[in-house]
Amino acid sequence: MERKGQIDHSQDGRAFVFRALVGPGDLRRLSIRELATKYFTGSTTELVVELLRDERISQEELRELENLIRSRRKELL
């Protein structure tokens, strides 16, 4: 993560002190992109399809995803 510019460290005596260089939202987005690249040949669609196949996803979560997709479509128009 340090090589990727996501964290930095300093030394305090014998201890290393790490600090984030990106916010939590940015870190999540970077991690998702890395996951998609590593396991789904960069396809976020394949990643989402795999998540949707998970039997633990609830009706409420599906509705939320549908709303997010509708909202994103409107943004792109």
N, C-alpha and C positions, 0 to 999 in steps of 0.2 A: 504494500500500500504506500510505503514511503517512496519507492521508486516511481510510482504512478502519480505522485504529487498530492495524495489524499491526506497524508499525515506527515508530521515532522517530529523530531525528537531533540532533546537536549539531555545532558548528563548532570545529575545532581549527586555528587559523591559517587557512590557505586550504583546508584539507581538511574535508569533511563526514564525520562518524563516525556510522554507523547502528547501531542495536541493535534486536533483535527484542523485541516486546512480548507475543508469544504463543509458546508452545512449538511444536516441529515437528509434533506430532500435531494440535494445534489448527489450525495453518497449513494442513496437508494437508486437514483437514475443511472449512475455510473455502474453500480453493481448489476442492475437489470440488463444493461447493454452488454456487460461482460458475460453474464449468464447466457444471454441470447446468442452471443458470438461463440462462446465455448461449446454449448450443447445443442444449439438449434441453427447452426450455420448463419447466424446473424438475423434470423427471421423472428421478429416479435410476434408475428401471427402464429407461428408454430409454438412459441412459448405460451401464448394465451390459450391456444387450443389444448395444450397439455394441462394447463391449470384448470380449464373448464371440464376436462375429463375426470378430474378428482371428485370422487363421490362425496366428499365432505363439504362441498360448496352448497350453501343454503339458498333457498328461494329468495331470501332478502338480499343476499350477495349478488345473485343473478340479476335482480331488479336494479340494484345499484350499478352494476356493470352496464346494463342496457341504457340506463339514464346517462352514464358517462359517455357511452358510444354516441347516443343521440346528440349530446351536447358538443362532443368533438366534431361530429359531422357538420353541425351548424357553424362552428368556428371556421371550418375549411371552405365553406361556401362563399 
